[in-house]
Amino acid sequence: MRILVTGGAGFIGSNFIRYWINKYPDDHIVNLDVLTYAGNLDNLRDVEGRPNYKFVRGDICDSELVDSVMNSMDLVVHFAAESHVDRSVMSSADFIRTNVEGTRTLLDAARKHGGVRFHHISTDEVFGHLGPDDPPFNEETPYHPRSPYSASKAAADHLVRAYFYTHKLPVTISNCSNNYGPYQFPEKIMPLFITNLIEGGKVPVYGAGKNVRDWIHVDDHNRGVDMIINNGRIGETYCLGGGRELSNMELTKMILEKMGRGEEMIEFVADRPGHDLRYAIDYKKAKKELGWEPEIEFSEGLAQTINWYKNNTGWWQKIKSGEYRNYYEKQYGGKK
């Protein structure tokens, strides 16, 4: 197949490209990424020289560019998104533009080129949040986004479904819980805490650390996406969860313990506005229809992730210092 991956220089997208190109070496991948602050070609140094991989720097809102790269594609896997909740609270414009208008641009191009198979990557945050005793989200949970980020992703989900019903575009959607693993941008909680501790710094915990998230390793997530693409029913949504709920305080203590640090390294900071209490996903549908379930046990996956950041200090130090931006300014002209 010829596959267009959007946002493939980001955390989950780059891991997906590596996963796919190793499992399906006869397929050809075009990685379309505008290289915002979270896009980093260092994530893909080990695949960039392969003859079946090509990088195109560009904006998914650029209809002419999207039209040109969509030509001859068999599949679109749409990861590209502005995804950091804190940034969406400060300013929502980029989130609406990329997550909604960018998705619309891709859908129109897929439709124009004969109905290209389209898989859309979404989030559990579109469902809102849960109380301590509420059952986990599933594919029938009503949408109730509570941040500009999750509202923009909810709008994108609705657009994808609308193109299926209105235009018969062959789509699937996956809503996933919190990912962790290698190459995650160090503004997110897990790599931020790990890299801060490696540097001797403290870890900033929002509020009292009571917010709960469901954690899934990025490799389990991408294996689920693979199974949806190959075996999922067209027009359907599949929820992919890790089955491992942890409060932020529980996660913090696990990281501290595995890194040999004490609770004196915790720094409590003011809570995020509208901070969702709890996310959790029921993945029974994916298990029943696809045979998918998470395989990487969380404690093991966390230890592997910590070791990866310890062994790849050059990767994240360039990001935290801002040095990685200079490369893109020189390489492509203009700032990230």
N, C-alpha and C positions, 0 to 999 in steps of 0.2 A: 504493500500500500504506500501511497504518498500521503503524509500526515502533516497538517499545519498545527503546530503547537503555539498558542499565544501565551506570552508571559513566561517563556521557557528559560529566561535567565534568573528567575526568582527561585525561592526556596523549593516549593513543591514542584513547580514546572521543571526545574533542572534535574531534580531527582527522578521525575517521570521520564524525561528524555533519556537519562542514563539507564533506567530500568528497561525502557522499551527497546532501545537500540542494542542492548545486550541480549534481550530475549528474542527479538525479531530482527536479526542482522540484515535481512533482505529488504526491509522497509526503508523508506527515505523520509527524513524529517526536516521540515523547514521551521525554524524557531523565529517567530516574529515577536520582537520585544523592543520597546521604546527606550529602555534603560533608564527608568526613573531611579530615584535614590536606592531602591531595594533591588534593582536589577544588576547583576554582577556576572560578567563573563568568566571570571575566575571559577565560578561554579561548574563550568563545563570544559575546563582545560583538557580533561582526559578524553573528550569526544570530539573536540573541535576540528581535528585533522582528518576525521573519517570521511570517506567519499560519499556516504549516504546521509551526511548531516550538513545543513547550511544555516547560517545565521543571517537574518535580515533585520537591520535596525529600523523600526518604524512604529507609528502610532496606530492602534486599532480603530481610531476615529477617522483616519485618513482613508476615505472611501476609494480613491483611485489606487492607492497602494494595496489595500486589502483586496480589491478586485483583481489586481495583477497576481498576487501571491495565491489567491484562491483557485486560480485557473489550474486545472488538472489534478486538484486534490481529491482524495477519496474520503478523508476524515479530518474534522477539526476537533481538537481538544483544547477547550477554552479556559485557561487558567488566569489570564491577564486580569488584574484587578487592583485597585487601591484597597488595602485591607486592614490598615491599622486604625482601631477604633479611636484612640486618643487624637490622632490627626484629623479624623472626621469630625470630632467634637469641636476642634479649633476652626476648621474650615471644611465645608462639605462640597465645594464646587468641583474639585478634581474627582471626587468619588462619584458624583452624578454623571460627569462627563465620561469618565473611563468605564464605569461599571454599567451604566445604562446606555448611553449613546454608543459606546464602543461595542457593546453586545449587539445592539441593533444594526450597526454597520456590518458586523460579521455575519449576522443572520441574513441580511439582504444579499450579501455576496454569495453565501452558501446557496441561497434560493436561486440566484441568477445563474449559477454554474451547475444547474441540473439537479439541485437538491442534495448537496454534499452532507454526508452523515455528520452530525453535530453533537458532541458531548460537552455539556456545560458543568463546570465545577462551581459548586455553591457551598454554603455554610449552614451550620445549625443555628446561627444567630438570627436567621430570618424568622424563626419561630418564637422569638422573644426570650423569656426566661422562665425558670421553673421554681416553685417553692420547694422546701426541703423534702416533702413527702409526695410531690407530684410524680406521676409516671413519666418516663423518658419521652422525648420527641419521637414521632414516627412519621411516615409519609402522609398520614392523614391529619397531622397537627395543623390547626389554622395558623396562618402567618400573623405575626404580631411583632414586627421589628421595633427596636427601641433606641437605636442610634442611627445617625446619618449613614454610617457604613452599612449596617444591616438593612436599612431601608433601601439603599441603592442595590444591594444584592437581591433583595426581594423583588424589586422592580425588574431586574434582569431575568430572574426565574420566571416571572409572569410573561415576559416577552418571549422567552424560549418556548413556553407552553403555547402561547398564542400563535406562534409560527407553525407549530405542529398542528393545531386544530384548524387554523385558517388556510395555511399554505401546504399542509401535509409534509412539512420538512421533517426528515427522520432524525429526531432528537432523543436524547436521554439527559437526565440531570442527576447529579449526586450531591447530597448535603452531608458534609463531613464535620466531625468534631475537631477539637484542637490538635493540630499536628505538631510533632517534634522530631528531631533528628539532625543530620549533618547539613551544613550550608544554610541554616536558618539565620536571617538577618538579626543582628544582636540588639534590636530594640524590643524584641519579643521576650516574654518573661524567662523562658528557660535559658536561651543563650546569653541573655543579659546577666542573669544571676551567675551562670557558670563562668563567663569571662570576667565579670567583676571580681569574683572570688580568686580566680587565677592571678589577677592583677593586685590582689590584696585589698580590694574595696569591699564595701558593704552591699547588701541586696535590698532594694526598696520594695516594701510590701504595702499594697494599697489597704487603707483602713485597718481592720483587724484581721485581714487575711481569710475571711470566711467565704469568699466567693468560690464556687465549685465548678470545675471543668472536667470534661471527659477527654482523656488523652489517647491519641492513636499515633503509632509510629508512621512516618511518611511512607515507608516501604509497604506497610499494610494498606495504607490508603491507595497508593498507586496500583497495587495488585488488585484492589477492588475496582478501580477505574478500568483496568484492563478487562476484568471479567464482565463489567457492565457493557463495555464497547463490543465485546465478542459474543456475549450471551444474554444481555439485557433486552427486555421488550421495548420496542420503539414507543416513544411517548410516555414512558414511565420514569418515575423518580425512585432513587434508591438511597437510603440513609446508611452511612458508613461511620460506625463508632468504635471506640477502643475498648469499651466495657470497663474502663478504669477511671472512676470518679475520684477526684482529689480536691480538697480545698487548697487555696493558694498557700495557706500556712503549712498544710501537710506536705505539699510539693516542696516548699522552701526547706522544711526540716529534712526531707529525703536528700535533697541536693547537698545541704550542709553536711549531713552524715557521710554521704559517699565521698565528699571532698575533704573530710577530716576537719571540718570547722564547727564552731559552736554558735549558739543563738545570739551571741553578742555581735555577730555580723549582720543581724537584721536591723534595718532602719525603716520604721513605720512612716508612711507618707500619706498626705491627704488623699481621700478616695476620689476616683474618677466620677464625674457627673453621670448619673443614670446608670451606674455600674450594675450590669445584670448579675443576679444572685447565683444562678445555677444553670448549667447546660448538661444534658445527658441524651444519648441516642439509643434507641431500640433498633438493632440491625437485623431483626428476625426476617424481614422480607428478603434482604440480600442473602442471608444464610439459606433460606428456603428455596429461593429461585435460582441462585447462582452458586450455592455451596461456599460462599465467602464468609469468613470470620477472621478477626485479628489473630495473628500467630505469634507476634513478638510480645513476650511478657514484659510489663512496664518496668519493673526493677532492672531487668537485664538491658532493656532498650535505653533506659536512663544512664546506666553505667557505660554503655557503648557510646552514647552521645557525649557524655562528659569526657571520655577518652579521646573522642574525635576532636573536640575543641582544645584539649590539652596538646594534641599532636599536630594541630593546624593553626598555631598561634599567628603565623604570618597572614593567613586568610582573614581572620577577624580583626587583627590589629590594624590592617590597612583600612578596614571599614570604620572602625571606631575613631581612627585618627583623621579620616577624610581623605587619606592619600589615594584611595582607589578612584576617587572622582577625577583626579588630575589626569589619569590615563585616558578616560573617556573624553575629556575635554580636548586632549591632544589628538586622540585617534579619530574622533568624529566631528570636532568643532562644536562649540556650544556647551553649555553646562548641563549636568544631569539634574 
